Amino acid sequence: MTHTGDAHHDRLEDVVDRYLAVWQAADADRLGDLIDLMEREMRYRGPFHDVTGREAVVAVWQSVFERIDHVHIDIRARARDDLVILVLWTFRFRTGRRGMPHLLEGVSELRQNTDSGLIEAHLDHWDAAGQVYEDLSLIGWIIRLARRRIGGRPRRNAYAEGEGEGEGEGEGADDDPQQ
């Protein structure tokens, strides 16, 4: 016999499973499938975007997925506490004419609506300075210099160094601003 609470929990899990399957596919053409899994006023926040409204969220992701190549999202772990789901992920992609490889690691905080079970917030937490800006020539040199001065270590781009999925030559932690 299924209890009402069990059915509601199953519905919550189903929404998250379907949502993450589309998100993980990283296919701009499939992102429209997320609309039925989102609250109308869903909020997405990440280091570069903060938008409200499910159509705005889908538009942001479509724009991102259309500008990068060879996207692979690996969901490494997932945890739930009632209506909050934490998703630990690795996001690999390539950019530019030379296909520069990139690797981002972060956590997404998904929040579900109590009544509908739909996703009402997707909040991304990851280090833009260390994982994006540090790969840019001039600003990366400044960030690496600042890290050294405060005693921090420059990060390694394992994906660009061939340890991640795929191969490539990434910019390391040199001090050369002309890199």
ZABAPA-224151 format. One record per residue: x, y, z of N, C-alpha, C in turn; residue in three letters. Coordinates in Angstrom, 2 decimals, padded with zeros to 5 digits. Atoms other than C-alpha are relative to their C-alpha. Example, Ala and Ser with C-alpha at 12.3 -4.5 7.8 and 13.67 -1.06 7.14 Angstrom:
2
+---------+---------+---------+---------+---------+---------+---------+---------+---------+---------+
|    n_xx |    n_yy |    n_zz |   ca_xx |   ca_yy |   ca_zz |    c_xx |    c_yy |    c_zz | residuo |
+---------+---------+---------+---------+---------+---------+---------+---------+---------+---------+
|  000.89 | -001.19 |  000.00 |  012.30 | -004.50 |  007.80 |  000.90 |  001.20 |  000.00 |     ALA |
| -000.82 | -001.19 | -000.06 |  013.67 | -001.06 |  007.14 | -000.77 |  001.09 |  000.73 |     SER |
+---------+---------+---------+---------+---------+---------+---------+---------+---------+---------+
This chain:
179
+---------+---------+---------+---------+---------+---------+---------+---------+---------+---------+
|    n_xx |    n_yy |    n_zz |   ca_xx |   ca_yy |   ca_zz |    c_xx |    c_yy |    c_zz | residuo |
+---------+---------+---------+---------+---------+---------+---------+---------+---------+---------+
|  000.85 | -001.18 |  000.00 |  000.00 |  000.00 |  000.00 |  000.89 |  001.24 |  000.00 |     MET |
| -000.79 | -001.22 |  000.10 |  001.38 |  003.39 | -000.98 | -000.63 |  001.07 |  000.88 |     THR |
|  000.47 | -001.08 | -000.84 |  001.08 |  006.17 |  001.55 |  000.06 |  001.30 | -000.79 |     HIS |
|  000.02 | -001.30 |  000.67 |  000.27 |  009.71 |  000.46 |  001.37 |  000.66 |  000.04 |     THR |
| -001.33 | -000.58 | -000.13 |  003.65 |  010.86 |  001.78 |  001.00 | -000.63 | -000.95 |     GLY |
| -000.90 |  000.70 |  000.92 |  005.43 |  008.20 | -000.28 | -000.25 |  000.45 | -001.44 |     ASP |
|  000.33 | -000.45 |  001.36 |  003.60 |  009.28 | -003.44 |  000.54 |  001.40 | -000.24 |     ALA |
| -000.51 | -001.37 |  000.14 |  004.53 |  012.93 | -002.83 |  001.53 | -000.03 | -000.12 |     HIS |
| -001.46 |  000.12 |  000.07 |  008.17 |  011.97 | -002.19 |  000.43 | -000.53 | -001.37 |     HIS |
| -000.31 |  000.54 |  001.32 |  008.19 |  009.90 | -005.39 | -000.15 |  001.06 | -001.08 |     ASP |
|  000.22 | -001.09 |  000.97 |  006.79 |  012.88 | -007.32 |  001.16 |  000.99 |  000.06 |     ARG |
| -001.14 | -000.92 | -000.15 |  009.52 |  015.15 | -005.89 |  001.24 | -000.58 | -000.66 |     LEU |
| -001.18 |  000.65 |  000.58 |  012.22 |  012.65 | -006.87 | -000.09 | -000.08 | -001.52 |     GLU |
|  000.20 |  000.09 |  001.45 |  010.73 |  012.20 | -010.35 |  000.30 |  001.33 | -000.67 |     ASP |
| -000.26 | -001.33 |  000.57 |  010.82 |  015.95 | -011.01 |  001.50 |  000.27 | -000.04 |     VAL |
| -001.46 | -000.25 | -000.05 |  014.47 |  016.19 | -009.91 |  000.72 | -000.91 | -000.99 |     VAL |
| -000.64 |  000.92 |  000.94 |  015.47 |  013.09 | -011.91 | -000.15 |  000.50 | -001.44 |     ASP |
|  000.24 | -000.47 |  001.36 |  013.87 |  014.45 | -015.09 |  000.73 |  001.31 | -000.27 |     ARG |
| -000.68 | -001.29 |  000.12 |  015.25 |  017.96 | -014.52 |  001.50 | -000.20 | -000.23 |     TYR |
| -001.45 |  000.22 |  000.11 |  018.81 |  016.71 | -014.01 |  000.37 | -000.75 | -001.28 |     LEU |
| -000.28 |  000.72 |  001.25 |  018.59 |  014.35 | -017.01 |  000.09 |  000.97 | -001.17 |     ALA |
| -000.04 | -000.99 |  001.08 |  017.80 |  017.27 | -019.33 |  001.20 |  000.92 |  000.16 |     VAL |
| -001.14 | -000.89 | -000.26 |  020.36 |  019.56 | -017.70 |  001.32 | -000.69 | -000.34 |     TRP |
| -001.23 |  000.75 |  000.24 |  023.04 |  016.86 | -017.86 |  000.21 | -000.28 | -001.48 |     GLN |
| -000.14 |  000.24 |  001.44 |  022.33 |  016.22 | -021.55 |  000.68 |  001.18 | -000.70 |     ALA |
| -000.68 | -001.20 |  000.52 |  023.59 |  019.79 | -022.19 | -000.28 |  000.22 | -001.48 |     ALA |
|  000.42 | -000.14 |  001.39 |  021.65 |  019.96 | -025.44 | -000.96 |  001.18 | -000.09 |     ASP |
|  000.82 | -001.21 |  000.10 |  020.27 |  023.41 | -026.32 | -001.40 | -000.32 | -000.53 |     ALA |
|  001.31 |  000.35 |  000.58 |  017.45 |  021.74 | -028.30 | -000.93 | -000.69 |  001.00 |     ASP |
|  000.83 |  000.69 | -000.99 |  016.24 |  019.79 | -025.24 | -000.38 |  000.87 |  001.19 |     ARG |
|  000.23 | -000.83 | -001.18 |  016.23 |  022.67 | -022.75 | -001.46 |  000.41 |  000.17 |     LEU |
|  001.42 | -000.32 | -000.09 |  012.60 |  023.49 | -023.56 | -000.77 | -001.03 |  000.82 |     GLY |
|  000.64 |  001.05 | -000.79 |  011.72 |  020.19 | -021.86 | -000.02 |  000.33 |  001.49 |     ASP |
| -000.05 | -000.38 | -001.41 |  012.60 |  021.86 | -018.55 | -001.19 |  000.85 |  000.43 |     LEU |
|  001.09 | -000.94 | -000.32 |  009.68 |  024.32 | -018.74 | -001.04 | -000.65 |  000.90 |     ILE |
|  001.04 |  000.67 | -000.78 |  007.19 |  021.77 | -017.39 |  000.47 | -000.44 |  001.39 |     ASP |
| -000.56 |  000.41 | -001.29 |  009.52 |  021.03 | -014.45 |  000.34 |  001.19 |  000.88 |     LEU |
| -000.36 | -001.23 | -000.71 |  009.97 |  024.66 | -013.37 | -001.24 |  000.79 |  000.41 |     MET |
|  001.02 | -000.98 | -000.39 |  007.81 |  027.06 | -011.42 |  000.08 |  001.19 | -000.97 |     GLU |
|  000.04 | -001.13 |  000.93 |  006.74 |  030.04 | -013.54 |  001.03 |  001.07 |  000.36 |     ARG |
| -000.94 | -001.04 | -000.45 |  008.87 |  032.45 | -011.45 |  001.30 | -000.60 |  000.52 |     GLU |
| -001.25 |  000.63 | -000.42 |  011.84 |  030.13 | -011.11 |  001.16 |  000.98 | -000.08 |     MET |
| -001.19 | -000.85 |  000.00 |  015.13 |  031.82 | -010.26 |  001.23 | -000.85 | -000.30 |     ARG |
| -001.31 |  000.59 |  000.22 |  018.52 |  030.88 | -011.67 |  001.05 |  001.04 |  000.36 |     TYR |
| -001.11 | -000.89 | -000.34 |  021.64 |  032.39 | -010.15 |  001.29 | -000.78 | -000.10 |     ARG |
| -001.35 |  000.55 |  000.10 |  025.25 |  031.67 | -011.02 |  000.97 |  001.16 |  000.02 |     GLY |
| -000.98 | -001.09 | -000.03 |  028.49 |  033.66 | -011.13 | -000.22 |  001.07 | -001.06 |     PRO |
|  000.16 | -000.97 |  001.09 |  027.49 |  035.35 | -014.41 | -001.44 |  000.40 | -000.28 |     PHE |
|  001.41 | -000.28 |  000.30 |  023.67 |  035.37 | -014.39 | -000.83 | -000.04 |  001.28 |     HIS |
|  001.00 |  000.05 | -001.07 |  020.79 |  036.08 | -012.04 | -001.32 |  000.39 | -000.66 |     ASP |
|  001.24 | -000.25 |  000.73 |  017.43 |  035.72 | -013.79 | -001.17 | -000.66 |  000.71 |     VAL |
|  001.23 |  000.55 | -000.55 |  013.85 |  035.06 | -012.76 | -000.97 | -000.22 | -001.14 |     THR |
|  000.96 |  000.37 |  001.04 |  011.23 |  033.35 | -014.89 |  000.54 | -001.17 | -000.79 |     GLY |
| -000.51 |  001.22 |  000.63 |  011.47 |  029.93 | -016.45 |  000.45 |  000.20 | -001.44 |     ARG |
| -000.44 | -000.26 |  001.38 |  011.69 |  031.27 | -020.02 |  001.36 |  000.68 | -000.01 |     GLU |
| -001.30 | -000.69 | -000.09 |  014.58 |  033.55 | -018.98 |  001.11 | -000.99 |  000.36 |     ALA |
| -000.99 |  001.01 | -000.39 |  016.37 |  030.60 | -017.35 |  000.38 | -000.84 | -001.21 |     VAL |
| -000.27 |  000.82 |  001.19 |  016.02 |  028.45 | -020.47 |  000.79 |  000.81 | -001.03 |     VAL |
| -000.73 | -000.84 |  000.96 |  017.21 |  031.37 | -022.64 |  001.47 |  000.15 |  000.38 |     ALA |
| -001.40 | -000.10 | -000.45 |  020.36 |  031.79 | -020.52 |  000.75 | -001.28 | -000.33 |     VAL |
| -000.69 |  001.27 |  000.24 |  021.23 |  028.10 | -020.74 |  000.14 | -000.29 | -001.49 |     TRP |
| -000.13 |  000.21 |  001.44 |  020.48 |  027.94 | -024.47 |  001.15 |  000.83 | -000.55 |     GLN |
| -001.09 | -000.87 |  000.44 |  022.82 |  030.87 | -025.02 |  001.36 | -000.59 |  000.37 |     SER |
| -001.27 |  000.59 | -000.45 |  025.57 |  029.19 | -022.99 |  000.33 | -001.24 | -000.83 |     VAL |
| -000.27 |  001.26 |  000.69 |  025.23 |  025.76 | -024.64 |  000.24 |  000.20 | -001.50 |     PHE |
| -000.24 | -000.28 |  001.42 |  025.18 |  027.31 | -028.13 |  001.38 |  000.60 | -000.25 |     GLU |
| -001.30 | -000.65 |  000.18 |  028.50 |  029.12 | -027.52 |  001.19 | -000.88 |  000.36 |     ARG |
| -001.10 |  000.88 | -000.38 |  030.55 |  026.19 | -026.24 | -000.17 | -001.35 | -000.69 |     ILE |
|  000.02 |  001.28 |  000.71 |  031.45 |  022.82 | -027.72 |  000.40 | -001.14 |  000.93 |     ASP |
| -000.41 |  001.22 | -000.70 |  031.93 |  019.25 | -026.52 | -000.32 |  000.07 |  001.49 |     HIS |
|  000.44 | -000.15 | -001.39 |  029.93 |  019.81 | -023.35 | -000.25 | -001.37 |  000.62 |     VAL |
|  000.27 |  001.22 | -000.76 |  029.92 |  017.06 | -020.77 | -000.21 |  000.41 |  001.46 |     HIS |
|  000.29 | -000.27 | -001.40 |  028.26 |  017.42 | -017.37 | -000.07 | -001.33 |  000.73 |     ILE |
| -000.04 |  001.22 | -000.80 |  029.08 |  014.72 | -014.86 | -000.55 |  000.31 |  001.38 |     ASP |
|  000.56 | -000.16 | -001.34 |  026.87 |  014.57 | -011.78 |  000.70 | -001.01 |  000.89 |     ILE |
| -000.83 |  000.86 | -000.84 |  029.20 |  013.21 | -009.12 | -000.70 | -000.44 |  001.27 |     ARG |
|  000.72 |  000.36 | -001.22 |  026.87 |  013.21 | -006.12 | -001.25 |  000.86 |  000.11 |     ALA |
|  001.26 | -000.72 | -000.20 |  023.44 |  014.30 | -005.01 | -000.48 | -000.29 |  001.41 |     ARG |
|  000.52 |  000.17 | -001.36 |  021.94 |  014.88 | -001.57 | -001.28 |  000.81 |  000.13 |     ALA |
|  001.29 | -000.68 | -000.19 |  018.44 |  015.86 | -000.46 | -000.25 |  000.21 |  001.47 |     ARG |
|  000.51 | -000.29 | -001.33 |  017.14 |  017.54 |  002.65 | -001.35 |  000.65 | -000.21 |     ASP |
|  001.37 | -000.45 |  000.23 |  013.39 |  017.85 |  002.28 | -000.15 |  000.57 | -001.40 |     ASP |
|  000.24 | -000.61 |  001.31 |  012.88 |  020.35 | -000.57 |  001.25 |  000.63 | -000.61 |     LEU |
| -001.26 | -000.53 |  000.53 |  016.55 |  021.28 | -001.11 |  000.86 | -001.18 | -000.45 |     VAL |
| -000.85 |  001.04 |  000.56 |  018.75 |  019.16 | -003.36 |  001.33 |  000.64 | -000.35 |     ILE |
| -001.34 | -000.47 |  000.35 |  022.51 |  019.65 | -003.61 |  000.58 | -000.98 | -001.01 |     LEU |
| -000.53 |  000.81 |  001.09 |  024.13 |  018.41 | -006.81 |  001.46 |  000.40 | -000.22 |     VAL |
| -001.43 | -000.22 |  000.22 |  027.92 |  018.09 | -007.02 |  000.31 | -000.41 | -001.43 |     LEU |
| -000.19 |  000.26 |  001.42 |  029.01 |  018.33 | -010.66 |  001.37 |  000.44 | -000.50 |     TRP |
| -001.17 | -000.42 |  000.77 |  031.90 |  018.63 | -013.08 | -000.52 |  000.32 | -001.40 |     THR |
|  000.47 | -000.51 |  001.28 |  031.29 |  020.63 | -016.26 |  001.22 |  000.16 | -000.89 |     PHE |
| -001.12 | -000.07 |  000.94 |  033.71 |  020.06 | -019.15 | -000.51 |  000.53 | -001.33 |     ARG |
|  000.38 | -000.54 |  001.29 |  033.64 |  021.97 | -022.41 |  001.22 |  000.57 | -000.70 |     PHE |
| -001.07 | -000.62 |  000.78 |  035.77 |  023.52 | -025.15 | -000.52 |  001.30 | -000.59 |     ARG |
|  000.37 | -001.30 |  000.56 |  035.81 |  027.07 | -026.46 |  001.03 |  000.44 | -001.03 |     THR |
| -000.91 | -000.64 |  000.94 |  037.32 |  029.09 | -029.25 |  000.35 | -000.86 | -001.20 |     GLY |
| -000.39 |  000.68 |  001.23 |  038.77 |  028.18 | -032.59 |  000.93 | -001.18 |  000.27 |     ARG |
| -000.95 |  001.07 | -000.31 |  041.49 |  026.05 | -030.99 | -000.61 | -001.06 |  000.90 |     ARG |
|  000.66 |  000.99 | -000.85 |  039.00 |  024.18 | -028.84 |  000.62 | -000.12 |  001.38 |     GLY |
| -000.62 | -000.04 | -001.33 |  040.54 |  025.27 | -025.54 | -000.88 | -000.74 |  001.01 |     MET |
|  000.80 |  000.75 | -000.97 |  039.40 |  022.74 | -022.90 | -000.12 |  000.73 |  001.33 |     PRO |
|  000.26 | -000.60 | -001.31 |  037.87 |  023.91 | -019.63 | -000.68 | -001.02 |  000.89 |     HIS |
|  000.63 |  000.86 | -000.98 |  036.78 |  022.18 | -016.47 | -000.47 |  000.89 |  001.15 |     LEU |
|  000.57 | -000.72 | -001.14 |  034.46 |  023.70 | -013.88 | -000.53 | -001.04 |  000.97 |     LEU |
|  000.56 |  000.86 | -001.03 |  033.58 |  022.05 | -010.60 | -000.84 |  000.85 |  000.92 |     GLU |
|  000.85 | -000.78 | -000.86 |  030.72 |  023.19 | -008.47 | -001.14 | -000.80 |  000.60 |     GLY |
|  001.18 |  000.57 | -000.64 |  027.52 |  022.56 | -006.61 | -001.21 |  000.82 | -000.42 |     VAL |
|  001.27 | -000.67 |  000.27 |  023.99 |  023.38 | -007.68 | -000.95 | -000.29 |  001.15 |     SER |
|  001.02 |  000.11 | -001.05 |  021.37 |  024.02 | -005.04 | -001.34 |  000.14 | -000.69 |     GLU |
|  001.33 |  000.00 |  000.59 |  017.93 |  023.09 | -006.34 | -001.01 |  000.08 |  001.13 |     LEU |
|  001.07 | -000.10 | -000.99 |  014.84 |  024.11 | -004.41 | -001.32 | -000.33 | -000.68 |     ARG |
|  001.30 |  000.40 |  000.54 |  011.45 |  022.54 | -004.98 | -001.13 |  000.69 |  000.75 |     GLN |
|  001.21 | -000.58 | -000.58 |  008.05 |  024.10 | -004.39 | -000.70 | -001.06 |  000.85 |     ASN |
|  000.64 |  000.92 | -000.94 |  006.28 |  022.51 | -001.42 | -001.22 | -000.68 | -000.59 |     THR |
|  001.26 |  000.55 |  000.49 |  002.95 |  022.04 | -003.18 |  000.15 | -000.74 | -001.33 |     ASP |
| -000.08 |  000.58 |  001.34 |  003.80 |  021.38 | -006.83 |  001.16 | -000.96 | -000.18 |     SER |
| -001.20 |  000.81 |  000.18 |  007.22 |  019.79 | -006.41 |  000.89 |  000.49 | -001.13 |     GLY |
| -000.79 | -000.54 |  001.11 |  008.45 |  021.86 | -009.35 |  001.22 |  000.75 |  000.53 |     LEU |
| -001.22 | -000.71 | -000.37 |  011.90 |  023.45 | -009.29 | -000.30 |  001.49 |  000.03 |     ILE |
|  000.24 | -001.43 | -000.12 |  011.63 |  027.01 | -007.99 |  001.28 |  000.81 |  000.05 |     GLU |
| -001.29 | -000.70 |  000.02 |  015.34 |  027.85 | -007.77 |  001.11 | -000.98 | -000.37 |     ALA |
| -001.22 |  000.73 |  000.35 |  018.60 |  026.64 | -009.28 |  001.13 |  000.99 |  000.24 |     HIS |
| -001.06 | -000.92 | -000.40 |  021.52 |  028.33 | -007.57 |  001.34 | -000.71 | -000.15 |     LEU |
| -001.30 |  000.62 |  000.24 |  024.99 |  027.50 | -008.89 |  001.06 |  000.65 |  000.87 |     ASP |
| -001.10 | -000.46 | -000.85 |  027.99 |  027.77 | -006.58 |  001.29 | -000.59 | -000.57 |     HIS |
| -001.31 |  000.42 |  000.49 |  031.44 |  027.64 | -008.20 |  000.90 |  001.22 | -000.09 |     TRP |
| -001.01 | -001.04 | -000.07 |  034.64 |  029.66 | -008.29 |  000.34 |  000.54 | -001.39 |     ASP |
| -000.26 | -000.60 |  001.32 |  034.60 |  031.89 | -011.39 |  001.42 |  000.53 | -000.10 |     ALA |
| -001.35 | -000.57 |  000.05 |  037.89 |  033.59 | -010.48 |  001.04 | -001.09 | -000.23 |     ALA |
| -000.99 |  001.06 |  000.11 |  039.80 |  030.35 | -010.12 | -000.20 | -000.93 | -001.16 |     GLY |
|  000.28 |  000.98 |  001.04 |  038.09 |  028.35 | -012.85 | -000.23 |  000.61 | -001.37 |     GLN |
|  000.20 | -000.64 |  001.31 |  037.45 |  030.90 | -015.61 |  001.00 |  001.13 | -000.19 |     VAL |
| -000.84 | -001.18 |  000.17 |  039.23 |  034.19 | -015.09 |  001.48 | -000.33 |  000.01 |     TYR |
| -001.42 |  000.34 | -000.10 |  042.53 |  032.52 | -014.20 |  000.53 | -000.56 | -001.32 |     GLU |
| -000.43 |  000.50 |  001.31 |  042.61 |  030.98 | -017.70 |  000.16 |  001.12 | -001.03 |     ASP |
| -000.16 | -001.13 |  000.91 |  042.50 |  034.42 | -019.32 |  001.38 |  000.61 |  000.20 |     LEU |
| -001.40 | -000.43 | -000.06 |  045.92 |  035.85 | -020.15 |  000.28 |  001.07 |  001.04 |     SER |
| -000.37 | -001.10 | -000.88 |  046.12 |  039.24 | -018.43 | -000.65 | -000.11 |  001.38 |     LEU |
|  000.67 |  000.08 | -001.30 |  043.50 |  038.88 | -015.72 |  000.44 | -001.25 |  000.76 |     ILE |
| -000.49 |  001.21 | -000.64 |  044.71 |  035.33 | -015.05 |  001.34 |  000.22 |  000.68 |     GLY |
| -001.30 | -000.32 | -000.58 |  048.22 |  036.62 | -014.46 | -000.18 |  000.80 |  001.29 |     TRP |
|  000.26 | -000.82 | -001.19 |  046.86 |  039.19 | -011.99 | -000.54 | -000.88 |  001.14 |     ILE |
|  000.56 |  000.89 | -001.03 |  044.84 |  036.54 | -010.13 |  001.08 | -000.92 |  000.56 |     ILE |
| -001.07 |  000.89 | -000.48 |  047.82 |  034.17 | -009.97 |  000.99 |  000.77 |  000.88 |     ARG |
| -000.89 | -000.83 | -000.80 |  050.02 |  037.01 | -008.67 | -000.62 |  000.27 |  001.38 |     LEU |
|  000.69 | -000.26 | -001.27 |  047.43 |  037.87 | -006.01 | -000.01 | -001.25 |  000.87 |     ALA |
|  000.01 |  001.26 | -000.77 |  047.18 |  034.21 | -004.96 |  001.36 | -000.23 |  000.65 |     ARG |
| -001.35 |  000.20 | -000.55 |  050.95 |  034.02 | -004.52 |  000.26 |  000.95 |  001.15 |     ARG |
| -000.25 | -001.00 | -001.04 |  051.03 |  037.21 | -002.48 | -000.73 | -000.31 |  001.30 |     ARG |
|  000.73 |  000.34 | -001.23 |  048.43 |  035.93 | -000.04 |  000.28 | -001.44 |  000.43 |     ILE |
| -000.43 |  001.33 | -000.41 |  050.06 |  032.52 |  000.12 | -000.81 | -001.13 | -000.59 |     GLY |
|  000.79 |  001.06 |  000.63 |  047.60 |  030.62 | -002.05 |  000.76 | -000.62 | -001.15 |     GLY |
| -000.62 |  000.69 |  001.13 |  048.54 |  028.14 | -004.72 | -000.87 |  000.18 | -001.23 |     ARG |
|  000.79 | -000.05 |  001.23 |  047.51 |  028.57 | -008.35 | -000.66 | -001.35 | -000.23 |     PRO |
|  000.68 |  001.26 |  000.26 |  045.02 |  025.96 | -009.43 |  000.57 | -000.63 | -001.26 |     ARG |
| -000.38 |  000.73 |  001.20 |  045.75 |  023.31 | -012.01 | -001.26 | -000.25 | -000.80 |     ARG |
|  001.11 |  000.35 |  000.86 |  043.47 |  022.79 | -014.98 |  000.22 | -001.45 | -000.44 |     ASN |
| -000.22 |  001.42 |  000.27 |  043.44 |  018.97 | -014.88 | -000.57 | -000.40 | -001.35 |     ALA |
|  000.61 |  000.33 |  001.28 |  041.15 |  018.82 | -017.90 |  000.92 |  000.42 | -001.14 |     TYR |
| -000.88 | -000.51 |  001.05 |  043.48 |  020.96 | -020.00 |  001.33 | -000.74 | -000.01 |     ALA |
| -001.26 |  000.72 | -000.07 |  046.46 |  018.92 | -018.81 | -000.16 | -001.47 | -000.36 |     GLU |
|  000.21 |  001.36 |  000.46 |  044.91 |  015.72 | -020.13 | -000.45 | -000.98 |  001.07 |     GLY |
|  000.45 |  000.90 | -001.06 |  043.77 |  014.30 | -016.78 | -001.51 | -000.13 |  000.02 |     GLU |
|  001.46 |  000.05 |  000.05 |  040.12 |  015.08 | -017.39 | -000.41 | -000.74 | -001.26 |     GLY |
|  000.48 |  000.64 |  001.20 |  037.95 |  013.77 | -020.16 |  000.49 |  000.78 | -001.19 |     GLU |
| -000.53 | -000.68 |  001.17 |  039.57 |  014.60 | -023.48 |  001.43 |  000.43 |  000.23 |     GLY |
| -001.38 | -000.46 | -000.10 |  042.94 |  016.12 | -024.15 |  000.05 |  001.43 | -000.46 |     GLU |
| -000.17 | -001.36 |  000.49 |  044.28 |  019.54 | -024.83 |  001.12 |  000.68 |  000.71 |     GLY |
| -001.06 | -000.77 | -000.61 |  046.74 |  022.16 | -023.97 | -000.62 |  001.23 |  000.59 |     GLU |
|  000.58 | -001.16 | -000.68 |  045.53 |  024.61 | -021.41 |  001.07 |  000.91 |  000.50 |     GLY |
| -000.93 | -000.94 | -000.58 |  047.12 |  027.64 | -019.94 |  000.22 | -000.40 |  001.44 |     GLU |
| -000.33 |  000.40 | -001.36 |  048.90 |  026.78 | -016.74 |  000.08 |  001.20 |  000.90 |     GLY |
| -000.08 | -001.04 | -001.00 |  049.87 |  028.91 | -013.81 |  001.29 |  000.81 | -000.15 |     ALA |
| -001.19 | -000.82 |  000.25 |  052.81 |  030.74 | -015.45 | -000.21 |  001.41 |  000.51 |     ASP |
|  000.07 | -001.41 | -000.37 |  053.62 |  034.27 | -014.49 |  000.02 |  000.88 | -001.23 |     ASP |
| -000.12 | -000.77 |  001.22 |  053.77 |  035.36 | -018.13 | -001.36 |  000.57 | -000.39 |     ASP |
|  001.30 | -000.57 |  000.35 |  050.92 |  037.82 | -018.78 | -000.27 | -000.04 | -001.49 |     PRO |
|  000.19 |  000.05 |  001.45 |  051.45 |  037.46 | -022.54 | -000.42 | -001.38 | -000.49 |     GLN |
|  000.31 |  001.38 |  000.34 |  050.56 |  033.78 | -022.48 | -001.23 | -000.09 | -000.85 |     GLN |
+---------+---------+---------+---------+---------+---------+---------+---------+---------+---------+
